[in-house]
Amino acid sequence: MDDINQDRRRFVGTAAMAVAAAQLGVSGRAEAQRMEAKMPAIKPGTHTSFGPLKQINAGLLNVGYAEAGPANGPVVVLLHGWPYDIYSFVDVAPMLAESGYRVIVPYLRGYGTTRFLSNETVRNGQPSAVAVDLKDFLDALKIEKPILAGFDWGGRDANIIAALWPERCKAMVSVSGYLISNPEAGKLPAPPKAEFDFWYQFYFATERGRAGYEKYRREFSKLIWQTASPKWSFDDATFARSATAFENPDHVVISIHNYRWRLGLADGERRYDDLEKRLAQAPAVTVPTITMEGDANGAPHPEPSAYAKKFTGRYEHRDLTGGIGHNLPQEAPEAFAKAVIDADRWASA
C-alpha cells in the first residue's frame, strides 16, 4: 500500500506540475501575442459609446469612469484634457481592450459624473490637486502600477505621478511631452506669438472671462476644439457627446481657477505646498516614456527638443503627420494605442 500511495503521490505531483506548466505556457503565449499584436486599422470615430459608467469614492471625489477589457489584464489609465472628456479615448479603449488590457478612463474633477463628496471642499484646479485625485483613484481601485497615458491636463497628471511617485507608474505616454510647470515660470513673458496663443488664459483672468465661459461654455469649448485641431473635421454629434461633460456644476470654477493659478493670480491650497515645491524643481521622469505630437496641433505646446532631457528612462518621441491636432488620441487612435503597447513592452522587457 505504501508503494501504491507513493506512486499515486508522484503521479498527482507530476500532473499538477504539467497543468501549471501548461497554464504558464498559455499565459506566456498570451503575453507575447499581446506585446506583438499589430493594431487593427480603424477609422477615427468608429465607436460612439462606452459601456455603462461606474462610480467610486476616491479621496475628495466620487469619480465617474468607463472601463473595458479583461479584469485581470495589465491596467492602462487614459486621462483627458480641457475642454475634452473621456470620449477622447472612445476608439482607443476598445483597441487596447482587444489587445488584453484592462482600460480605465476617468472623468477629471469638474467633468461628467465626477462629483465632490463635500460641498465644503475647495474647488481647486491646480495641477497637484488633480494629480492627487488620480493617486487616490488608483488607491480606491487597488491599482498599484498602471500604464498612464494622456494629453493636455491628463498628460500633466501622468507626468506628475510618474515624476513624484514613479513606483505608481509602469510606463507613460504623454502628448506634447513634459508638462510640469509652476506659477513662477508662468509669470515670465513669452514671445508675442506664444502670448497670442494663450488668449483664453488672459480672458479667464478677468471676471468677464469667467462669466463668458459660464454663459457660453459649449460655444467656447467648440472654438477651442477648432483652433487646437484646425484640420480635424469633427461633426456635431461628436462634439455634443463630450459637451455634456462640461455641464458638471464644478466645471467652470475649476477651469478658471486652474488658469488663474498658473498665471499666479489665484492661490492654491496649503495642503499641496510640499508637492508644489517638488514640482517647481522640474523633476525628471524615470519611467519608460513615449511622447507624441501632431503636425497640426494649434494649442500652445513646447518643441520636443525642449523637454527630451527630462525623460531619463527609456524614451522615444513620435511625430504624427496627416493633420493631427491637439486631441491626438481621438484624431489618431491607432497611433496612440500602439504607443501604449510599445511603452508597456519596454517596461516589461
Secondary structure, 3 states (H helix, E strand, C coil): CHHHHHHHHHHHHHHHHHHHHHHHHHHHHHHHHHHHCCCCCCCCCCCCCCCCCEEEEECCEEEEEEEECCCCCCEEEEECCCCCCHHHHCCHHHHHHHCCCEEEEECCCCCCCCEECCCCCCCCCCHHHHHHHHHHHHHHCCCCCCEEEECCHHHHHHHHHHHHCHHHCCEEEEECCCCCCCHHHHCCCCCHHHHHHCHHHHHHCCHHHHHHHHHCHHHHHHHHHHHHCCCCCCCHHHHHHHHHHHHCCCHHHHHHHHHHHHCCCCCCCHHHHHHHHHHHCCCCECCCEEEEEECCCCCCCCCHHHHHHHECCCEEEEEECCCCCCCHHHHCHHHHHHHHHHHHHHHHC
